[in-house]
């Protein structure tokens, strides 16, 4: 799936209050925008992205700042560079996601090895895998150019989810299946 629409958001915040700067930065990062330089971001167009851009712009205006948004022409030769930057950022996120899946798997295997089959431990592990599932959905939504590690991320989440199911079975067996 290739998006040809991009917007460039550049803004100026009044004062030196870092909380406004951080709030705008977080919103743009959450939606998957690419920082081109300080206070200048490239944002793809489309559902989710448009809403995130509107939220970031509103944050700038609410802080007393000024936001300018420009449409990038589809024929602009810099699009390939922006798409490459965007995909590199998604790839870094997928690598981090896979690393977190590895940690979750190691944690589950450690609990199985220790035979720590308690409901409290199951609850903790379920919360961790639920966090990974949310992260996966968010990252999948942002990854419009299919970063190289996306497939590995999907496989790792499936493997961790299956291991969690195995752990849950062991917990219920240890409890005598109520």
N, C-alpha and C positions, 0 to 999 in steps of 0.2 A: 504494500500500500504506500504510494508516494503522495505526499502533500506538496503541492506547488505553491500554496499560499503561505506567506510569512508576513509578520508585522515586526517592526522595530520599535521598541518602547525606550524612550530616553526620558529621564526625569531629573528634577532638581528639588531637593528638600530644603525647607527653610530651617534655619538653626542647626545645631549640632546634636540634636537628640538622637542617640543611636537606636532607641527603641523603634522609631519610625523606619529608619533605614533597615533594621533587622526584620521588621514586619513585612516590608515590601520584598526584601530579599527572600524570606521564607515562602511567601506566596508565589513568587516567580519560580523558585526552585521546585515547589510542590507540583506546579503545573508542568514542569519540564522545560522551562525557558533556558536559553543558553546565554550566559553572560559574554558580551562581546568586549566590554570594557566597563569601567566603573559607571554605574547608573545607566547602562545601555544594554538592552537584552533583545534577543531574537526569539519570537514566539510563533509557533505554527498556528495556522487558522484552523478552525473546526470546533466541534462540540468539546466541551471541557477546557480547551485552550482559550476560547473566546471569553468564557466565564472567568477563568483565572486572570486573564489580562484585565478584565473589567474590575475585579476585586483589587488587583495591584494598583490600578489607576485610582480607584476610590481611596485606597490607603494613602497614596501620595497626596491627593487633594485634601483629604481629611487632616493631614499634618500641616497643611498650609503651603504645600509645594506645588510644582507645576509638572504635568506629564504631557509628553508629545508622543503620538503614535503615528507611524508611517507604514503604509502598505509597500511591500517589496514587489516589484514587477516580476512576473514569471520568467521573463527573458533575461533577467539580471544574471550575469555570469558568476556572481558571488554566491549564488544559491548552492552550488555544489560544495563550496567551502563551509557554508552555514550548516548544511545537512551533515557534512562530515564531522563538524564540531558537535552537533546534536547527537549523532550516533555514538561518538566517542564518550560522551557523558553518560548515555544510556548503558554503554558497554561497561563503564566503571561501576555503575549501579548494579548491573547483573553480576559482575564479579563479586561485589560485596554481598549481594543476595545469596549467591552460591556459598560463599564463606560462612554466612549465618546458617544456611542449611547444614553445612558440614558440622558446625558447632552443635546444632540441635540434634543431629544424628549421633554425635559423640556423647552428648548428654544422655540421650535415650539408651544407647548401648551400655553406657556406664551404669545406669539404673537397672538395666536387665542383668548385667554382670553381678551387681551387688544384690540382686533380687529384692530391690526396694519397691515392692508392689503395693503401694498405698494409694488411697483415693486422693490424698493431698498431693502426692507426687504426680498422679495422673492429671489432676486439675492444673498443676503448674505446667506440665508438658503440653497439655491441650491449649493453654493460653499462648504458649510460645509458638506452636504450630499455627494457631489462628492469626497471630501477628504476622507470621511468614505469608500466610494466604492473603491477608490484606495488602501487604507490601507487594506481593506478586501481582495482584489485580491492578494496583496503582501503577506499577512499573510497566505492565503489559499495555495499559491504556496510553502511557506516554511514549512507548517504544514504537513509533510510527514507521521506522525504517528497518526494523528487525535487526538489532545488534547481534553480533556473532554468538554471544553467550546466552541468548534468550532461550534457545532450545535446551541447553544444559540446565538453566534455571528451572524450566518446567519439569524436566526429569528429576532434578534434585528435590523439588517440592513434592512430587509424587512419591519418591522413595521415602522421604521423611514422613509423609502422611501415612504410608503403608506401615512403616516401623511404629508409628504412634498407635495404629490400630492393633498391631501385634502386642504392643505394651499394654494397651487397654484390656485385651483378652487375658493377658497374664495377671493383671490386677484383679479382674473379675474371677478368674480361676482361683487365685490366692484367697479371695474372700468367700469362696464356696458358692459363687453365683447365687445371689439373692433371688 
